[in-house]
Amino acid sequence: MQQRSSCLWRWRVLLWSTLLLLSPLRATGHLFTIVEDGVSSEDGSGDPGLDQTVRGENWNPCLEGQDVFSTVKENSMIGELIAELNTELTANDVVWSLTGEDADWFFLERRSIRLNAPLDRVLDREVQGPVLMAALTCYEEDTVQSEYRIMVEILNENDNTPEFVESTIQPRSISELAEVKTVMFTVQATDADGDTIMYSIDQTSPDAAYFRVDLPNSGEVILAKPLDYETKTQLKITIYASEMNTVEKFNTSAILTVNILDGDDQYPQFLPCTPPSNDQSHRVCTNPVYTVNITEGEQDVLLDFSPGPINAVDGDRGLSSPLSYSILSGADNGRFVMDELTGEVRLMKEVENRLLTPTLRLRVMAYQRNDPRKYSVATVVVRVVAVNRFPPQFGRAEYRGFVTEGNSPASLVNTYGNTVLLLQIQDRDFSDGINPKMHYSLRSSSNHTEFYHITQEGLLIARTNQLRPSQKHSLKVVAVDLESGDMATALIKVEVLYEGQIEITMVPTGESQ
């Protein structure tokens, strides 16, 4: 329908132009030639008496008209003058009426043709077209005597704002590998008044730095800086379409969403990912070192690594290309084998002597199956430990300690009998029961651990100058076998005494020492 209206408008304009060229008289506002007192109004020549006699007998007002060509501004109000006539339209028993396609846009009033545009109907060039066409028809005794064309050009006024073509401002998807300084997409806006449109990017929009418009009239949006899916997966920019050649400079805006597609530009990353810094704009992972303890003499076991199983992911999370695993070095003639799909490592042959082979090192690789040139390498450390049959244990589940207030920054905590409190682990895997690989620490979740410190010999030290009499503290001590990873815990209850207060020397009834 819109195409048909456009063609009709063009046909009207062509007809308008042709008539202007062919018509001997342009619209002057004088529609009719009237003869009074026998003198011709056209040139004033001839015999007045003869002329009056001839015209008096044969004069027909219906034949004295001519075509009307005029103009009117769009949005004009009702009653706007279109053409002024030089005769009364009701003379000599003739009737004049408006007919034709656009006749309802006009009405006759005495000697004039005026615009019929009531408040509920606006004269809009963009809707009605550039030309109104009607006819002024003269009837005598209900018979058409003559018909004159009325052609009125609607003069354009800037009363429309630009509008974006909806299909050009829909969400877009762009690969992160798109080249900088190339056209990413083109936006387009139209103006019903036919004004020239220029385009610009609102520099205050969140991601304006990624794009630019080099040719304002083209609507071409160019990539200004590289994209990175791993940093930002979606961009939003505000684009303006503004009139370029008008006083009003009407404009409109649209928020355009650009979705970034992941490109294959990242390498596999072993987990857990440890960023070297907190800079999230450049996400780089430091590969972990996987560690595990094996027991001297054991074989055909699946290794359980720390800080987690050997696992890698594609650095391009949006693609998640499948990965494969292999041992680059350290397999030790088949002692270790690695599952190509899962990354699991199995110990196939035993280590006979941990003193000769205390540690084994492997280098493992994760690579993309569809592009083996994209790979990453991690280190695996295997420690060989002695056979561990018995877990370490504290001598008791709960210890009692006493410390006297004072100004000293460090004082040993005593126990019953005014003896130094000594925490020791018993490990029956050793002939003397002492495991030299035990590591002691205080659990941070314990009460007031900031006032105490435990040595690797099992001695508890208090920061006496920060304590107050009658205070009672509960501490949880943890002992870890650095070789096997076994752990034991115990509770220490410490009481702060007044200076000069006698320490308890006897173990209360019902409480073991």
C-alpha positions in Angstrom: 0.0 0.0 0.0 2.8 2.4 0.9 4.6 1.7 -2.5 1.3 2.3 -4.3 0.9 5.7 -2.5 4.4 6.7 -3.4 3.8 5.9 -7.1 0.6 7.9 -7.0 2.4 10.9 -5.5 5.1 10.8 -8.2 2.4 10.6 -10.9 0.7 13.7 -9.4 4.0 15.7 -9.2 4.7 14.7 -12.9 1.2 15.8 -13.9 1.6 19.0 -11.9 4.9 19.9 -13.7 3.5 19.1 -17.1 0.4 21.2 -16.6 2.6 24.1 -15.5 4.6 23.9 -18.6 1.6 23.5 -20.9 -0.8 26.0 -19.3 -0.8 29.4 -20.8 -1.8 31.0 -17.5 -0.3 30.2 -14.1 -2.4 30.6 -11.0 -2.6 34.3 -10.3 -5.5 34.1 -7.9 -7.9 35.4 -10.7 -10.0 32.5 -11.8 -12.5 34.2 -14.2 -12.5 36.9 -16.8 -15.6 39.2 -16.4 -16.9 41.7 -19.0 -18.5 44.9 -17.7 -20.0 47.8 -19.8 -19.0 46.1 -23.0 -15.2 46.4 -22.4 -13.1 43.3 -22.4 -11.1 42.8 -19.2 -8.4 41.0 -21.1 -7.0 43.8 -23.3 -9.6 46.6 -23.2 -9.7 46.8 -27.1 -12.5 46.6 -29.7 -15.7 48.4 -30.3 -17.4 48.8 -27.0 -20.9 48.8 -28.4 -20.4 45.8 -30.7 -18.6 43.9 -28.0 -21.3 44.6 -25.5 -24.0 43.5 -28.0 -22.2 40.3 -28.9 -21.3 39.4 -25.3 -24.6 40.4 -24.0 -26.4 38.0 -26.2 -23.9 35.1 -26.1 -22.1 35.5 -22.8 -22.0 32.3 -20.7 -20.3 32.6 -17.3 -19.5 28.9 -17.3 -17.1 29.5 -20.2 -15.1 32.3 -18.6 -13.0 30.2 -16.2 -9.6 28.7 -16.3 -7.5 26.1 -14.4 -6.3 27.0 -10.9 -2.7 26.3 -9.8 -1.9 27.3 -6.3 0.0 26.4 -3.1 -0.7 25.9 0.6 1.5 25.1 3.5 0.9 21.7 5.2 -0.7 22.0 8.7 -2.6 25.1 7.5 -5.8 25.8 9.4 -9.4 25.7 8.0 -10.3 28.7 5.9 -6.8 29.2 4.5 -7.3 31.1 1.1 -6.5 28.9 -1.9 -7.6 31.2 -4.7 -9.6 34.5 -5.1 -12.3 34.6 -7.8 -13.5 37.7 -9.8 -17.1 36.7 -10.1 -20.0 35.7 -8.0 -20.4 32.0 -8.1 -24.2 32.2 -8.1 -24.8 34.5 -11.0 -27.2 33.9 -14.0 -28.8 30.8 -12.7 -25.6 28.8 -12.9 -24.3 26.5 -10.1 -20.6 26.0 -9.3 -19.5 23.0 -7.3 -16.2 21.3 -6.3 -15.7 17.7 -7.5 -12.8 15.3 -7.9 -10.6 13.1 -5.7 -9.6 15.8 -3.2 -12.6 18.0 -3.4 -13.4 17.5 0.3 -10.2 19.5 1.1 -11.8 22.7 -0.3 -15.0 24.7 0.1 -16.4 27.7 -1.8 -17.0 31.0 0.0 -18.4 33.9 -2.1 -15.5 34.8 -4.4 -12.9 32.4 -3.0 -11.8 28.8 -2.7 -10.6 28.0 0.8 -9.0 25.0 2.6 -11.3 22.6 4.4 -9.0 21.3 7.3 -11.0 21.0 10.5 -9.2 20.3 13.8 -9.7 16.5 13.5 -8.0 16.4 10.1 -4.5 17.8 9.6 -3.2 18.6 6.2 -0.1 16.5 6.2 2.1 16.3 3.0 3.6 13.0 4.2 0.2 11.4 4.4 -1.8 13.2 1.7 0.9 13.5 -0.9 2.5 16.6 -2.5 -0.5 17.7 -4.6 -4.2 18.0 -4.0 -6.3 17.6 -7.2 -10.0 18.7 -7.6 -12.2 20.3 -10.2 -14.5 23.4 -10.2 -17.6 22.3 -12.2 -20.2 24.7 -13.6 -23.8 23.5 -14.0 -26.6 25.2 -15.8 -30.0 23.7 -15.4 -28.3 20.5 -14.0 -26.1 20.2 -17.0 -22.4 20.4 -16.9 -21.3 23.3 -18.9 -17.6 23.4 -18.0 -15.0 21.9 -15.7 -11.7 23.5 -14.6 -8.8 21.8 -12.9 -7.7 22.8 -9.4 -4.2 21.7 -8.5 -2.8 22.8 -5.2 0.8 21.9 -4.2 1.3 21.2 -0.4 4.4 23.0 0.7 6.5 20.9 3.0 7.2 22.0 6.6 9.7 20.3 8.9 7.2 18.7 11.3 8.6 15.2 11.5 11.5 13.8 13.5 13.8 11.1 12.1 12.9 7.5 12.7 15.3 4.5 12.7 14.6 1.7 10.4 13.7 -1.0 13.0 15.7 -3.8 11.3 18.9 -1.8 11.5 18.9 -1.3 15.3 18.2 -4.9 16.3 20.7 -6.6 18.6 23.9 -7.6 16.7 26.4 -10.4 17.2 30.1 -9.8 16.4 33.0 -12.1 16.8 35.7 -11.0 19.2 38.2 -11.6 16.4 36.6 -8.9 14.2 39.2 -6.5 12.8 39.6 -3.0 14.2 38.9 -0.2 11.7 36.4 -2.2 9.7 32.6 -1.6 9.4 30.7 -3.8 11.8 27.1 -2.8 10.9 25.1 0.0 9.3 22.2 1.9 10.9 19.6 3.7 8.9 17.0 6.3 9.7 14.4 8.0 7.6 12.8 11.4 7.7 9.3 11.9 6.4 10.2 15.4 5.4 13.1 14.2 3.3 15.7 15.9 5.4 19.3 14.8 5.3 20.3 12.6 8.3 23.6 12.4 10.1 24.6 9.8 12.6 26.7 10.0 15.8 27.5 7.9 18.9 26.7 9.2 22.3 30.1 9.3 24.0 28.6 9.0 27.4 27.1 5.6 26.7 28.9 2.8 28.5 30.8 1.2 25.7 31.1 4.1 23.3 34.9 3.7 23.1 34.5 0.5 21.1 32.9 2.1 18.1 33.0 5.2 16.0 31.3 6.8 13.0 33.7 8.2 10.4 31.2 9.3 7.7 28.3 10.9 9.5 25.9 10.5 6.6 26.6 6.9 5.9 25.4 5.3 9.2 28.4 2.9 9.1 29.6 2.0 12.6 33.3 1.1 12.7 35.1 -1.0 15.3 37.4 1.3 17.2 39.3 -1.1 19.5 39.7 -4.8 19.9 36.9 -7.0 21.5 37.5 -9.6 24.2 34.8 -12.1 25.0 36.6 -13.1 28.2 36.4 -9.6 29.5 33.1 -8.4 28.1 30.4 -10.4 26.4 27.9 -7.6 25.7 28.2 -3.9 24.7 25.6 -1.2 24.6 25.9 2.1 22.7 23.5 5.0 22.1 23.3 6.2 18.5 21.7 9.5 17.4 20.1 10.2 14.0 19.9 14.0 13.6 18.6 16.3 10.9 21.5 18.0 9.2 20.0 20.7 7.0 17.2 22.1 9.1 17.0 24.9 11.7 15.2 22.6 14.2 17.8 19.8 14.1 15.3 17.3 15.2 16.9 14.0 16.3 16.1 10.6 17.7 18.2 8.0 19.5 18.3 4.2 19.8 20.2 2.0 22.3 22.0 -0.7 20.3 23.0 -4.0 21.9 26.1 -5.8 20.6 26.7 -9.4 21.7 30.3 -10.6 21.5 30.8 -14.1 20.1 33.7 -16.1 21.5 36.6 -16.7 19.1 39.2 -19.4 19.3 42.0 -17.3 20.6 42.6 -18.7 24.1 44.7 -21.7 25.2 43.6 -24.4 27.7 43.7 -23.5 31.4 44.4 -25.9 34.2 42.2 -25.7 37.2 42.0 -24.1 39.7 42.8 -20.9 37.9 45.1 -18.6 39.9 45.2 -15.1 38.5 48.6 -13.4 39.1 46.8 -10.1 39.9 43.4 -8.8 40.6 43.2 -7.1 37.2 40.0 -8.6 35.7 40.5 -6.8 32.4 43.3 -9.2 31.6 42.3 -12.6 32.8 45.4 -14.8 32.9 45.8 -18.0 34.8 48.9 -19.4 36.5 48.8 -23.1 36.2 48.7 -25.0 39.6 51.3 -27.5 40.7 49.5 -30.8 41.4 50.9 -32.8 44.4 50.2 -36.2 45.8 51.8 -38.6 48.3 52.2 -42.3 47.5 53.3 -45.0 49.9 56.5 -46.8 49.4 55.7 -50.2 47.7 52.2 -49.5 46.6 51.1 -49.8 43.0 48.1 -49.9 40.6 46.4 -47.1 42.4 44.6 -44.0 41.1 46.3 -40.8 42.4 44.3 -38.2 44.3 46.0 -34.9 43.7 45.9 -31.6 45.6 44.6 -28.8 45.2 42.3 -31.0 43.0 42.1 -33.5 40.2 44.1 -32.7 37.1 41.5 -30.9 35.0 41.7 -28.2 32.3 39.1 -26.2 30.4 39.2 -24.3 27.1 40.1 -20.7 27.7 37.4 -19.8 25.3 34.5 -20.5 27.6 32.0 -19.7 25.0 33.4 -22.4 22.7 34.4 -25.0 25.3 36.3 -27.1 22.8 36.9 -30.7 24.0 40.4 -31.3 25.4 42.8 -34.3 25.6 45.6 -35.0 28.1 49.0 -36.6 27.9 52.3 -37.0 29.9 55.1 -35.0 28.3 57.8 -36.2 30.6 58.3 -38.2 33.9 56.2 -41.2 33.0 59.3 -43.2 34.1 59.0 -46.1 31.6 55.3 -46.7 32.2 55.3 -46.2 36.0 52.6 -43.6 35.5 49.8 -43.6 32.8 47.3 -40.9 32.1 43.8 -41.2 30.8 43.6 -39.2 27.5 40.0 -38.1 28.1 39.7 -37.5 31.9 43.3 -36.6 32.9 43.3 -39.2 35.6 46.8 -40.5 36.5 47.4 -44.1 37.7 50.5 -45.4 39.4 51.3 -48.7 37.7 54.7 -49.7 39.3 55.8 -49.4 42.9 58.6 -47.3 44.2 60.8 -49.8 46.1 62.9 -47.4 48.2 61.7 -43.9 49.2 65.2 -43.0 50.3 66.5 -43.5 46.8 63.5 -42.0 45.1 61.8 -39.5 47.5 60.2 -37.4 44.8 59.0 -37.9 41.2 58.1 -35.0 38.8 55.9 -35.2 35.7 55.0 -32.6 33.1 51.5 -33.1 31.8 49.8 -31.4 28.8 46.2 -30.5 28.0 45.5 -29.6 24.3 42.5 -28.9 22.1 41.5 -32.0 20.1 40.5 -29.8 17.1 43.7 -27.8 17.2 46.6 -29.5 19.1 48.7 -26.4 18.6 46.7 -24.8 21.4 47.9 -26.5 24.6 49.0 -25.8 28.1 51.5 -27.6 30.5 51.4 -28.2 34.2 53.8 -29.7 36.7 53.0 -32.8 38.9 55.0 -33.6 42.0 54.7 -37.1 43.5 56.2 -37.6 47.0 57.1 -41.1 48.2 56.3 -41.6 51.9 56.8 -44.4 54.3 54.0 -46.9 55.0 51.5 -45.3 57.3 49.5 -47.9 59.3 48.6 -45.8 62.3 47.2 -42.3 62.5 48.8 -39.8 64.8 47.1 -39.1 68.1 47.3 -36.6 71.0 47.9 -38.0 74.5 44.5 -36.6 75.6 41.5 -34.9 74.0 41.7 -31.8 76.3 44.6 -30.0 78.0 44.5 -27.4 80.9 46.9 -24.4 80.9 47.6 -21.5 83.2 49.4 -18.3 82.7 50.0 -15.3 85.1 49.3 -11.7 84.0 52.4 -9.6 83.5 54.2 -7.2 81.2 56.1 -9.8 79.3 55.3 -10.0 75.5 55.8 -13.8 75.7 55.4 -16.4 78.4 55.2 -20.2 78.4 51.8 -21.6 79.4 52.1 -24.1 82.3 49.8 -26.9 83.4 49.1 -28.7 86.6 52.1 -28.9 89.0 53.5 -25.7 87.7 55.1 -27.6 84.8 55.4 -26.4 81.2 52.5 -27.5 79.0 53.8 -29.7 76.3 51.6 -31.1 73.5 53.0 -34.2 71.8 51.7 -36.5 69.2 52.1 -40.2 69.4 52.6 -42.0 66.1 53.0 -45.8 66.4 54.5 -46.0 62.9 57.7 -44.9 64.6 59.6 -47.0 67.1 59.9 -44.1 69.6 56.4 -42.8 68.9 57.7 -39.4 67.7 56.9 -38.4 64.1 59.4 -35.7 63.0 57.1 -34.6 60.2 54.3 -33.3 62.4 53.3 -29.7 62.1 51.4 -27.9 64.9 49.0 -24.9 64.5 46.1 -23.2 66.2 42.8 -23.3 64.4 42.0 -19.7 63.4 38.3 -20.1 64.4 39.3 -20.7 68.0 38.7 -18.1 70.7 41.4 -15.5 71.2 44.1 -17.3 69.1 45.7 -13.9 68.5 47.0 -14.0 72.1 48.8 -17.4 71.6 51.4 -19.1 69.5 52.3 -22.8 69.4 55.9 -23.9 68.4 56.7 -27.0 66.3 58.0 -28.6 69.5 54.5 -28.4 71.0 55.0 -25.5 73.4 52.3 -22.9 73.9 53.4 -19.3 74.2 51.1 -16.5 75.5 51.3 -12.7 74.9 51.1 -12.0 78.6 51.0 -8.2 78.3 47.7 -8.5 76.3 45.9 -10.7 78.8 43.7 -9.8 81.8 43.2 -11.8 85.1 40.3 -14.2 85.2 40.1 -14.5 81.5 39.5 -18.0 80.2 40.3 -19.0 76.6 39.6 -22.1 74.5 42.0 -23.0 71.8 41.9 -25.8 69.2 45.3 -27.2 68.2 45.8 -29.1 65.0 48.7 -31.5 64.2 49.2 -32.5 60.6 51.5 -35.2 59.3 53.3 -33.4 56.4 54.2 -36.7 54.8 50.9 -38.6 55.0 48.5 -35.8 55.4 46.9 -37.4 58.5 45.6 -35.0 61.1 44.8 -34.9 64.8 43.1 -32.3 67.0 42.9 -31.4 70.7 41.4 -28.7 72.9 43.3 -26.4 75.2 41.6 -24.4 78.0 43.8 -21.6 79.3 43.0 -19.6 82.5 44.7 -16.2 83.2 45.8 -15.9 86.9 46.4 -12.8 89.0 50.0 -11.9 89.7 51.0 -13.8 92.9 48.0 -16.2 92.6 49.0 -19.7 93.5 48.8 -22.1 90.5 46.9 -25.3 90.8 49.3 -28.1 91.5 46.9 -30.9 91.9 44.7 -32.4 89.2 41.0 -31.9 90.2 39.1 -35.1 90.9 37.6 -36.6 87.8 40.0 -34.9 85.4 43.0 -36.8 84.0 46.3 -35.2 83.5 
